[in-house]
Amino acid sequence: PYYVLPNRDLFVRATLYGAEPNLMLFADTCVVSPNPYDFTTVASDIIRNGCVRDPTYRSYYSPDRRIVQFKFRAPSFIGRYSSVYLQCKMSVCNRYNYSSRCYQGCIRRNKRSTSDSDE
């Protein structure tokens, strides 16, 4: 457990442990929710598809590519719940595979248009 008040900074550090030195870590999606089983209904996106969604997000540089660290301000809704949960989906990649998910960064999803041929 990590205790924090609403609108206070939370610091997150994820570390990939293992003997393989050529792996790296990438934070793809991080979401805060009061429900550990539902990260969509009442939720606050910090990162989504590699894109920063929270204006209070700040990343911290690490020379070790197996470490991802950042901070963000706790969403104001956390004061209404006894517990909230942070779920992060991480990608592990070969650090020299420049076409891997870790090097793609922010992936913006285009909205699909509908036309008569789609019906």
N, C-alpha and C positions, 0 to 999 in steps of 0.2 A: 504493500500500500504506500501511496505517496499522498500526503495531505497538502491541499492547496486551497486557498480562498479564491472566489470569483475575481476575475480581472488581475490575477497575479501570474507572473511568468512561471511556466513549467519548462524544465530542461530535460531533454531526452538524449540518450546515447545508446546506440545499438552497436554491438561488436560481434563480428564473425570470428569464432574461435575454430582453429584447426591447424593442421600441419602444412596445408597447401598455401604457399605464400603468393601465388599468382591469382588468387580470387579477390573479388571486390564486392562491396555491398552497396545497394541503391535503395532508397526509400521511395517506393512507387506510390503508395496510398496510405495515409494516416487519418483516422476519423475518431472523434470523441463522441461517446453516446452514454446515456444512463442505463442502457440495456445491453448486457454482455452478449446477447444473442441477436440483436437487431441494430445494425449500424446504418440504417436508412431513415426510419420514421422520425425520431428526434435525434439529430446528429449535427455535428459541426465538422466540416471537411477542413483539414489542415493542409494535406497534399492529396491530389486526386490525379492518377495517371501521370505522375511525375511533375504535375503543375501545382505550384503553390497557390492555395485558395484562401489562406488566412493572411490578412494584411499585417498581423503581428509576428508572423513567422520570420525567424532569422536563423540561417545555417552557420555552423562553425567549421572552419577548415580543420582537417586532420591530414597529416602527411601519410598516415596509414590508411589505405583505401578500404581496409576491412572495418573501419569505424565510420559511422554516420552520427552526427550530433547536431542538434538544433534546439531552439526554444520557440515557444509561442505563448500567448496570453490565454489563460483558462477562460473558456466561454462563460458568459454571464449565467447561462442556464444551470451551471453546476450547483449553484446555491440552492436550487429547488429539489435536489436529490441527495440521498445519503451517500451514494457512491456513483461514480462515473468511470467509464472505461475508455482506454486508448487502444485502438487496434491499428497496427501498421502491417502492411503487406510489403515485404522486402524482396528484392531480386538479388541473387548471387550469380555473379558472372566471372568469366575469365578476364582478367584485367587487360589482356592484350587482344581481346576480341572486340574490335571497335564497332562492329555491327550489332552487338548484344544490347539487351534492354537497358543495361546500365549506362550506355553511351547515348541512347536515344533521347534521354531527358524528358521534357514535357511533351506529351502526346495529346494534342487537342483533337477531340472527337467532333467531326462535322455532323451537323444535324441532317438526317435523311429527309429528302423531299419526297412527297408522294405525287404521283402523276396517274393518269388514266391507265397507263400500262402496268402499274403496280397493283391495281385492284384485282 
